[in-house]
Amino acid sequence: MYEKFEKWLDGALELEIPETAVALNFNIYEDGDDWWAVELVACDRFDVNDRDWACDEVFATRDEPFEWQEATEWQTIMENVTGWVAKYLAGGLHADTARKYDGVGCGFVDGDIEIMYIKE
């Protein structure tokens, strides 16, 4: 599944993200009937002490999310997606593009965000 996610993320990071963006977040959704989705959002604010930073979107792939069907619990989906994001940040085609932002997070839209990367 990572290869499909990687291809989707390659395309997403090739889109024109506004220059006002300072952080990226991977929003995870449960769409029902064992369907899951991830969208990439770019935000004009990043604050590790205020998890609402990911609500300040200036860009989103909402119309073209990464979607798949898998019969499992949300905790497994969170583990999988954070693993995919970590692997991409470590060596994906556009990892340098993703790491130019102040921070990268990942989490369910109605839950906490796991910070995956902070620029030093």
Protein Blocks (a to p, Z undefined) as FASTA:
>chain_A
ZZmmmmmmmmmmmpccdfkbcbdcdddddebjhiacddddddfbdcfklmklmmmccbdc
klmccdddddddfklmmmmmmmmmmmmmmopfklmmmmmpmbdcdddfkbccddfbdcZZ
